[in-house]
Amino acid sequence: MSNQLEIRHIKYFLAVAEELHFRRAADRLYISQPGLSRQIKQMEDDLGVVLFERHNRKVELTKAGQYLQNELTKNLKHLDHIFSHAKLLNNGLGGHLKLGYVGSAMNKIIPDLLLKFKKSNSDILFSLKEMDNQKQIDSLISHDIDLGFVRLERVPRGIALKPILKEPFCLVLPKQHPLDRSNFEGIEQLKEESFILFDKEYSSSYYEKVMQIFDDGGFAPNISHNTIHAGSIYNLVENNFGVSIVPKSLKPKHNKNIKFIDLLHISQRTILSAVWNKDIRNPVLGRILEFL
């Protein structure tokens, strides 16, 4: 390959590969269309391959072009991470760690982890984003986040999973509901109630575990609402749209309009796990994994 091939050629190629239109790609890159065409032709000549089939009305990737698009997209992102980390070091920071999490992890697990980690790593910049389980896995695969916190029992090959919290479930009831800790005997007492639950898409394994609670209670629940946000569950329960079951760590500290009953007598437990890509590209990740 010619040593004249530069990063700009790669970016030009990826723009045309995404747009499949030289004029649109040129506008996106703020260069002229003839100039872009010349750069792509130079890249093809340097590589000795044809990247695009050019027709009067359309542009198509060749098989070689499709392969190069997939590989360069992944590796250019890796290069961006390297440059970003170098810039952080230049600015006096030790690195940048991007975390994804399901809502319940923010109640205690993540704050405790970050407080401990920051004591000896005060120069690390953190980015936090609440995401559903599958979105976290997709983002780990694409290296858009470094570490996730999920309620999953199985993850794809290449993703590491470490259980960090096993906890019971609890019932969520409106404040005026006749059941409380003193007279609660079993989930079957709520078989006539409407239930507000986390959507199956939140986590199929978590959803099935909740369904096992109802199976053991001898009834199929009347599910009136599904959501992926705990706040929505509490608002609906508070306004008497139904009752719910959530992990114990999701109990809010201040909400006088709902009450909780811990389901300590049942066998089902939910597990919060840390997940990360085994292909570790962020040097900070190895340091925070030690705190888990």
Secondary structure, DSSP 8 states (H G I E B T S, - for coil): --TT--HHHHHHHHHHHHHS-HHHHHHHHTS-HHHHHHHHHHHHHHHTS--EEE-SS-EEE-HHHHHHHHHHHHHHHHHHHHHHHHHHHHTT--EEEEEEE-GGGGTTHHHHHHHHHHHH-TTEEEEEEE--HHHHHHHHHTTS-SEEEE--S---TTEEEEEEEEE-EEEEEETT-S--TTT---GGGGTTSEEEEE-GGG-HHHHHHHHHHHHHHTS--EEEEEES-HHHHHHHHHTTS-EEEEEGGG--SS-TTEEEEE-TTSS--EEEEEEEESS---HHHHHHHTT-
